[in-house]
Amino acid sequence: MALPAMLGMGAVIAFVTRILEWIVTRIASRVTNRLAGILIWTTLYISLLVGLAVTFSAIISGISASLPADLSQGIAAIKPNNFEACMSAIYGSKVAVWVFQQKRQLIDWEQGRPVL
């Protein structure tokens, strides 16, 4: 009589294991999809900011090179030598602030807090 009871336990354990496997798979899928989306947007945003900084630097350099000599010297007197580096620092700080905001939102989401 004990043998059929043991055979039933195997079926119950298999059933519970499959339910736990399904739950863990669903949770992992949601976390993975959310994280992938955040990484894609972060990469896109950083790429766009770097592209904007490079384009801005090229425009400034191109304008200075194509201007008449007197006007170019006048702009050089106003524009600091490290103008491109300053613009890169400004954009870099904007990227850093945005990345830290995204990180905070991800941590809040993982801990079950409302994400604004």
N, CA, C and O of each residue as an XYZ file, in Angstrom:
464
protein
N       0.796     -1.192      0.000
C       0.000      0.000      0.000
C       0.850      1.273      0.000
O       0.389      2.319     -0.458
N       2.044      1.199      0.491
C       2.917      2.367      0.521
C       3.466      2.682     -0.865
O       3.793      3.835     -1.146
N       3.573      1.684     -1.736
C       4.144      1.901     -3.051
C       3.313      2.853     -3.920
O       3.904      3.739     -4.538
N       1.970      2.726     -4.008
C       1.212      3.696     -4.805
C       1.323      5.119     -4.250
O       1.298      6.079     -5.020
N       1.443      5.268     -2.964
C       1.582      6.607     -2.394
C       2.898      7.242     -2.846
O       2.943      8.442     -3.118
N       3.955      6.457     -2.927
C       5.249      6.975     -3.371
C       5.215      7.348     -4.855
O       5.830      8.331     -5.268
N       4.489      6.550     -5.657
C       4.364      6.884     -7.071
C       3.599      8.187     -7.250
O       3.913      8.946     -8.167
N       2.632      8.471     -6.431
C       1.873      9.715     -6.491
C       2.725     10.916     -6.110
O       2.523     12.007     -6.643
N       3.677     10.734     -5.193
C       4.554     11.836     -4.784
C       5.434     12.296     -5.945
O       5.709     13.487     -6.092
N       5.868     11.346     -6.762
C       6.675     11.711     -7.931
C       5.905     12.597     -8.891
O       6.446     13.559     -9.437
N       4.635     12.266     -9.093
C       3.797     13.069     -9.984
C       3.564     14.459     -9.393
O       3.583     15.456    -10.116
N       3.344     14.524     -8.084
C       3.128     15.812     -7.427
C       4.394     16.664     -7.509
O       4.328     17.860     -7.796
N       5.544     16.044     -7.258
C       6.814     16.776     -7.326
C       7.070     17.270     -8.751
O       7.527     18.397     -8.940
N       6.787     16.448     -9.741
C       6.963     16.869    -11.136
C       6.035     18.022    -11.476
O       6.435     18.957    -12.169
N       4.795     17.964    -10.994
C       3.827     19.036    -11.244
C       4.280     20.347    -10.610
O       4.250     21.395    -11.254
N       4.698     20.287     -9.352
C       5.158     21.491     -8.646
C       6.417     22.044     -9.309
O       6.579     23.260     -9.413
N       7.299     21.170     -9.752
C       8.522     21.604    -10.427
C       8.202     22.333    -11.720
O       8.819     23.353    -12.030
N       7.248     21.820    -12.470
C       6.861     22.476    -13.721
C       6.216     23.834    -13.462
O       6.448     24.780    -14.215
N       5.419     23.940    -12.418
C       4.818     25.235    -12.084
C       5.900     26.233    -11.688
O       5.873     27.375    -12.146
N       6.849     25.829    -10.851
C       7.944     26.712    -10.449
C       8.807     27.111    -11.649
O       9.243     28.257    -11.762
N       9.042     26.155    -12.534
C       9.813     26.452    -13.747
C       9.100     27.496    -14.593
O       9.741     28.414    -15.105
N       7.788     27.374    -14.750
C       7.012     28.342    -15.525
C       7.067     29.732    -14.890
O       7.231     30.727    -15.595
N       6.928     29.808    -13.553
C       6.962     31.096    -12.854
C       8.332     31.756    -13.009
O       8.417     32.944    -13.318
N       9.400     30.991    -12.796
C      10.754     31.546    -12.912
C      11.029     32.000    -14.349
O      11.667     33.030    -14.563
N      10.551     31.237    -15.325
C      10.743     31.610    -16.726
C      10.028     32.912    -17.041
O      10.590     33.769    -17.723
N       8.807     33.080    -16.563
C       8.053     34.317    -16.793
C       8.749     35.522    -16.171
O       8.870     36.569    -16.808
N       9.203     35.380    -14.943
C       9.878     36.485    -14.254
C      11.176     36.834    -14.973
O      11.464     38.010    -15.197
N      11.961     35.824    -15.336
C      13.222     36.071    -16.032
C      12.991     36.729    -17.388
O      13.766     37.590    -17.805
N      11.939     36.328    -18.066
C      11.619     36.911    -19.364
C      11.267     38.384    -19.234
O      11.723     39.202    -20.032
N      10.461     38.732    -18.236
C      10.092     40.136    -18.038
C      11.296     40.986    -17.681
O      11.467     42.082    -18.213
N      12.136     40.483    -16.776
C      13.321     41.241    -16.370
C      14.270     41.403    -17.551
O      14.824     42.483    -17.755
N      14.463     40.351    -18.322
C      15.365     40.404    -19.468
C      14.856     41.381    -20.517
O      15.636     42.170    -21.051
N      13.570     41.343    -20.821
C      13.014     42.264    -21.811
C      13.137     43.706    -21.344
O      13.483     44.586    -22.132
N      12.859     43.953    -20.084
C      12.963     45.318    -19.550
C      14.408     45.807    -19.586
O      14.675     46.940    -19.988
N      15.337     44.950    -19.165
C      16.739     45.328    -19.154
C      17.261     45.551    -20.571
O      18.033     46.480    -20.806
N      16.849     44.716    -21.504
C      17.277     44.888    -22.896
C      16.766     46.212    -23.450
O      17.496     46.915    -24.149
N      15.531     46.551    -23.145
C      14.992     47.831    -23.595
C      15.752     49.011    -23.020
O      16.045     49.975    -23.728
N      16.071     48.936    -21.741
C      16.820     50.023    -21.111
C      18.203     50.140    -21.739
O      18.672     51.248    -21.998
N      18.864     49.004    -21.987
C      20.195     49.044    -22.586
C      20.157     49.589    -24.011
O      21.055     50.328    -24.415
N      19.137     49.236    -24.764
C      19.022     49.738    -26.136
C      18.829     51.248    -26.126
O      19.493     51.960    -26.879
N      17.931     51.744    -25.284
C      17.697     53.191    -25.220
C      18.913     53.933    -24.706
O      19.218     55.024    -25.188
N      19.618     53.358    -23.730
C      20.827     53.994    -23.211
C      21.887     54.091    -24.302
O      22.516     55.135    -24.472
N      22.083     53.008    -25.034
C      23.061     53.003    -26.121
C      22.682     54.002    -27.204
O      23.537     54.727    -27.713
N      21.415     54.040    -27.554
C      20.957     54.987    -28.569
C      21.164     56.418    -28.116
O      21.626     57.252    -28.895
N      20.830     56.717    -26.870
C      20.960     58.070    -26.352
C      22.417     58.499    -26.313
O      22.748     59.615    -26.715
N      23.289     57.623    -25.831
C      24.714     57.964    -25.762
C      25.280     58.142    -27.170
O      26.069     59.057    -27.406
N      24.892     57.290    -28.095
C      25.371     57.422    -29.478
C      24.919     58.742    -30.096
O      25.693     59.409    -30.782
N      23.688     59.108    -29.855
C      23.194     60.374    -30.394
C      23.912     61.566    -29.770
O      24.226     62.528    -30.470
N      24.174     61.519    -28.475
C      24.886     62.629    -27.844
C      26.327     62.732    -28.333
O      26.833     63.831    -28.557
N      26.981     61.594    -28.497
C      28.355     61.624    -29.023
C      28.347     62.148    -30.456
O      29.189     62.966    -30.825
N      27.413     61.683    -31.248
C      27.292     62.176    -32.620
C      27.006     63.665    -32.669
O      27.548     64.375    -33.516
N      26.159     64.144    -31.768
C      25.863     65.572    -31.711
C      27.095     66.376    -31.322
O      27.351     67.434    -31.897
N      27.862     65.883    -30.350
C      29.076     66.586    -29.924
C      30.108     66.626    -31.048
O      30.740     67.659    -31.268
N      30.285     65.509    -31.764
C      31.242     65.472    -32.869
C      30.787     66.388    -33.999
O      31.594     67.112    -34.581
N      29.494     66.355    -34.306
C      28.964     67.221    -35.351
C      29.124     68.687    -34.978
O      29.511     69.509    -35.808
N      28.826     69.006    -33.736
C      28.951     70.388    -33.273
C      30.408     70.850    -33.371
O      30.680     71.968    -33.811
N      31.330     69.998    -32.966
C      32.757     70.326    -33.048
C      33.182     70.515    -34.505
O      33.928     71.443    -34.814
N      32.718     69.653    -35.391
C      33.063     69.764    -36.810
C      32.486     71.034    -37.420
O      33.134     71.680    -38.243
N      31.274     71.391    -37.020
C      30.668     72.616    -37.543
C      31.468     73.831    -37.092
O      31.746     74.726    -37.890
N      31.840     73.866    -35.812
C      32.612     74.995    -35.303
C      33.958     75.089    -36.029
O      34.372     76.174    -36.436
N      34.629     73.961    -36.186
C      35.927     73.958    -36.881
C      35.764     74.331    -38.360
O      36.581     75.062    -38.919
N      34.708     73.823    -38.975
C      34.462     74.128    -40.388
C      34.135     75.581    -40.614
O      34.583     76.180    -41.591
N      33.359     76.149    -39.720
C      33.023     77.573    -39.853
C      34.282     78.418    -39.702
O      34.500     79.369    -40.453
N      35.106     78.058    -38.722
C      36.336     78.822    -38.507
C      37.271     78.713    -39.705
O      37.958     79.679    -40.034
N      37.311     77.563    -40.359
C      38.215     77.373    -41.489
C      37.711     78.054    -42.753
O      38.516     78.453    -43.594
N      36.397     78.195    -42.907
C      35.855     78.749    -44.151
C      35.559     80.242    -44.078
O      35.148     80.838    -45.074
N      35.757     80.843    -42.935
C      35.499     82.275    -42.801
C      36.668     83.090    -43.355
O      37.787     82.588    -43.459
N      36.409     84.316    -43.699
C      37.527     85.197    -44.072
C      38.513     85.329    -42.903
O      38.148     85.130    -41.745
N      39.726     85.656    -43.217
C      40.796     85.668    -42.220
C      40.498     86.624    -41.067
O      40.725     86.273    -39.909
N      40.001     87.806    -41.352
C      39.735     88.785    -40.285
C      38.625     88.296    -39.352
O      38.737     88.411    -38.131
N      37.566     87.756    -39.927
C      36.459     87.251    -39.106
C      36.890     86.032    -38.297
O      36.506     85.884    -37.137
N      37.692     85.155    -38.914
C      38.191     83.985    -38.204
C      39.062     84.391    -37.020
O      38.984     83.779    -35.954
N      39.889     85.416    -37.197
C      40.718     85.907    -36.089
C      39.856     86.530    -34.998
O      40.159     86.392    -33.812
N      38.787     87.212    -35.391
C      37.878     87.794    -34.407
C      37.176     86.732    -33.578
O      37.047     86.875    -32.363
N      36.723     85.665    -34.228
C      36.086     84.566    -33.495
C      37.104     83.863    -32.612
O      36.789     83.467    -31.490
N      38.332     83.704    -33.116
C      39.372     83.061    -32.318
C      39.685     83.880    -31.068
O      40.081     83.325    -30.043
N      39.508     85.203    -31.152
C      39.750     86.041    -29.972
C      38.659     85.839    -28.919
O      38.912     86.005    -27.725
N      37.457     85.484    -29.350
C      36.331     85.298    -28.421
C      36.234     83.846    -27.960
O      36.009     83.572    -26.781
N      36.405     82.932    -28.892
C      36.250     81.502    -28.594
C      37.478     80.994    -27.845
O      38.607     81.196    -28.292
N      37.260     80.332    -26.700
C      38.422     79.792    -25.981
C      39.049     78.623    -26.745
O      38.406     77.999    -27.589
N      40.302     78.345    -26.436
C      41.024     77.267    -27.125
C      40.435     75.898    -26.811
O      40.500     74.984    -27.633
N      39.862     75.761    -25.622
C      39.332     74.457    -25.213
C      37.803     74.403    -25.351
O      37.140     73.723    -24.568
N      37.253     75.098    -26.318
C      35.804     75.158    -26.500
C      35.205     73.779    -26.752
O      34.187     73.422    -26.158
N      35.842     72.999    -27.639
C      35.324     71.665    -27.954
C      35.383     70.760    -26.727
O      34.468     69.973    -26.484
N      36.470     70.876    -25.949
C      36.588     70.064    -24.733
C      35.516     70.450    -23.715
O      34.964     69.589    -23.029
N      35.230     71.731    -23.624
C      34.175     72.178    -22.695
C      32.807     71.641    -23.123
O      32.021     71.195    -22.288
N      32.534     71.688    -24.411
C      31.253     71.168    -24.893
C      31.159     69.661    -24.652
O      30.095     69.152    -24.298
N      32.256     68.958    -24.841
C      32.259     67.522    -24.568
C      32.015     67.248    -23.089
O      31.312     66.298    -22.744
N      32.587     68.067    -22.215
C      32.372     67.891    -20.774
C      30.915     68.139    -20.405
O      30.352     67.430    -19.572
N      30.309     69.139    -21.021
C      28.893     69.434    -20.743
C      28.018     68.261    -21.183
O      27.155     67.810    -20.430
N      28.241     67.772    -22.400
C      27.443     66.649    -22.882
C      27.735     65.376    -22.098
O      26.836     64.569    -21.859
N      28.988     65.197    -21.700
C      29.337     64.029    -20.884
C      28.634     64.037    -19.542
O      28.194     62.991    -19.066
N      28.523     65.213    -18.923
C      27.811     65.289    -17.642
C      26.326     65.033    -17.826
O      25.691     64.426    -16.963
N      25.762     65.488    -18.941
C      24.347     65.205    -19.210
C      24.122     63.701    -19.369
O      23.136     63.161    -18.866
N      25.029     63.034    -20.062
C      24.919     61.583    -20.233
C      25.031     60.887    -18.885
O      24.266     59.966    -18.594
N      25.990     61.326    -18.053
C      26.182     60.686    -16.746
C      24.940     60.849    -15.871
O      24.533     59.899    -15.203
N      24.339     62.023    -15.862
C      23.125     62.246    -15.067
C      22.002     61.359    -15.574
O      21.270     60.769    -14.779
N      21.857     61.258    -16.884
C      20.780     60.440    -17.440
C      20.990     58.965    -17.117
O      20.037     58.258    -16.787
N      22.234     58.498    -17.212
C      22.518     57.086    -16.906
C      22.212     56.788    -15.446
O      21.637     55.745    -15.137
N      22.591     57.695    -14.537
C      22.301     57.467    -13.129
C      20.804     57.503    -12.845
O      20.334     56.774    -11.971
N      20.043     58.333    -13.558
C      18.589     58.329    -13.401
C      18.006     56.999    -13.862
O      17.113     56.450    -13.216
N      18.512     56.483    -14.982
C      18.025     55.196    -15.466
C      18.377     54.080    -14.481
O      17.576     53.174    -14.248
N      19.564     54.152    -13.913
C      19.975     53.144    -12.934
C      19.075     53.187    -11.697
O      18.685     52.147    -11.167
N      18.755     54.387    -11.251
C      17.876     54.523    -10.086
C      16.486     53.977    -10.402
O      15.880     53.308     -9.564
N      15.979     54.254    -11.594
C      14.667     53.724    -11.973
C      14.685     52.204    -12.029
O      13.725     51.558    -11.611
N      15.767     51.627    -12.541
C      15.868     50.172    -12.606
C      15.907     49.576    -11.206
O      15.249     48.568    -10.950
N      16.659     50.175    -10.302
C      16.728     49.671     -8.930
C      15.368     49.804     -8.250
O      14.934     48.888     -7.552
N      14.690     50.942     -8.450
C      13.353     51.113     -7.877
C      12.380     50.085     -8.435
O      11.550     49.547     -7.701
N      12.481     49.813     -9.731
C      11.582     48.834    -10.346
C      11.833     47.445     -9.786
O      10.887     46.701     -9.528
N      13.110     47.083     -9.594
C      13.429     45.755     -9.070
C      12.974     45.599     -7.624
O      12.638     44.493     -7.200
N      12.957     46.689     -6.863
C      12.556     46.618     -5.463
C      11.059     46.820     -5.274
O      10.567     46.793     -4.146
N      10.340     47.020     -6.356
C       8.893     47.112     -6.275
C       8.379     48.493     -5.934
O       7.195     48.653     -5.636
N       9.243     49.495     -5.969
C       8.786     50.862     -5.719
C       8.192     51.435     -6.983
O       8.534     50.993     -8.079
N       7.303     52.416     -6.858
C       6.743     53.027     -8.069
C       7.821     53.791     -8.828
O       8.593     54.542     -8.232
N       7.870     53.600    -10.137
C       8.853     54.257    -10.986
C       8.201     55.441    -11.656
O       7.183     55.302    -12.334
N       8.793     56.612    -11.462
C       8.238     57.819    -12.082
C       8.982     58.171    -13.326
O       8.654     59.160    -13.982
